[in-house]
Amino acid sequence: MDSAKIAPSVTLELDAEATLHYEILSQRQLIWRKFRRHRVAYFCWIFLCVFYVLAIFAEFFAPYGPFTRDTGFLYAPPTPIHFIDADGAFHPRPFVHKITSELDLNTFQRAYVEDTSEKYFIQFFSRGERYKLLGFIDTDIHLFGVHEDAVIFVAGTDGLGRDLFSRMLLGARTSLFVGLLGLAVGFVLGLIFGGISGYYGGGADMLIQRMIEFLQSLPTLPLWMALAALVPPDWTPIQVYFGISLVLATVGWTGLARVVRGKLISLREEDYVLAAKLAGLRESAIITRHLLPGFLSYLIVHLTLAIPSMILGETALSFLGLGIQPPAVSLGTLLQDSQNVQTVTINPWLLYPGAVVVLIVIAFNFLGDGLRDAADPYKHV
């Protein structure tokens, strides 16, 4: 027999040391793994975490206090930061030049000119105005600052000579945190009333739905105005807005409650719900452990979109003079200076707080999309 025609025998040998590794992940770990693969949402999550850190420790990152005035720099533009001096020499440390104000006799506008003969290096962890970090740590250390003979206004100043960058950090903290408790209350109320209405039905469903229809018929803006007039006069501006947002949260849960009701009506007849009943689980446990996780992706998206809605609501109401009032600082009160079109055309940096609001809202929207895809059980890992 021709040996060339004989097919060689192939032996498959399995290495005794080779083993198959299986990784068992919890639902939380699966969501986190899928979320990290959503690059845009993951970047927005990091951006929001950094921004919240800046807001929490705003006094440390701000070079000046929110009410510190410098009458020699009214409507001053952002201070240029340099690495190369007038002679063309490079410096590894950033520096600013001394700025002097001159009055233009033709336009009667202040012009700010750099004196390139004097330069002041930016000092990190410098000493400045005293403040209480987190409300109880007394210190005067700021992230950066300059010599007392110079100034540094990263985002310019307003009409009273106050540093806009420092005020934006303090205002962002107010806008980001003042409505979170009200949002949490509204979210919990929506889950509770929507769960009761969708799971039990009958008379409870009828009563809750009629209550929802009544609450949704109330006009929001007149309600804000009425509540603003009824608050005690000795309340601080933050307490006023906090109280109003908390009251409105109790009537703002209606949209979520209706969605939860519709989802539970479609899920309560599933086989796994019947199996849970036969296993002796309480009805509250069935709702929280089996029914609500069935549409967890929607709940996450609703929560992430409700936060920017609260921020936009505070900004709009403060801009109109119905929310937080000066001297309290928020992104909405900072935008009140931009109501004058002529001022904005001459001093466009007054719109920086509006840009901050836009970035925060966009970041929350992308974060909600990423969390929705990560929590969707039909998405591949």
C-alpha angles and dihedrals in degrees: 000000000000108000091207090066095053110100111230114245116245119211119199110207123188115214109238091220094051111099134173113244119212121192118208112204130187122232091259092052091049091051092048092049093051092044093055090056090060095084099188094048091045091051091049090050090054090045092053092046090053091046093051090050089052090050095047093050094033095137091057095049094042115086092207138028120265093247100037109125131201109188091192091066108050112164090355114176122238111293113249114238116211140196096178121059129214091273092056095252116145119229121194090212117069117240141180131217125236110268124214127189123228128187116232105220092201098054098017088227125134115248119199115212128189118233100216092189090074125052130179122199118228110250119214121215088012128167120253140133117358119247141159112254111217087357099288111047107092111209144132100211116125128185093242141356143149138237115294090248091062136050134216119200107176093187100021128249136280130236092286095050096255120148108256095202092057091046092049091055092050092042092050090056091055094046094045099047110025095080101037095095092049089048091051091050092050092047093052092046091051091052094046099046094037091049094050093045096048099040102042102028118175119082094349090056092049093049095047094047093051089049090050092051091051093050093047090054092061112101109238102210097050088046090055091050092049093048091047089056094048100052117105113270093229093062119111118242091255091051090050094055092039091055093046093048090049092052092046090049088062089060097035097070094081098094093051091045092056093050092048089050093053093048094049092049089058095043104040092079095054120120095244090057090054089048090052090052092050089049089060100249117159117250092244089055091049091054097045100037103035113016105039094047087056090075099024091133091064093048091052092049091047091052095047091048093046092060095060089042088057091048091049090048092052091046094049095045094046089047089055092045096249100102129045111359129209137293082047112084125228136141089260095053090048089056091057088082089061095061089094108079093200091054091050094050091052097036107029093168088078086078093062092098088057090053089052090053091050092051092049094049093047091048092052091048093053090044090054091051091051094048091047092054092044094051094046106105091205092062116098119244 
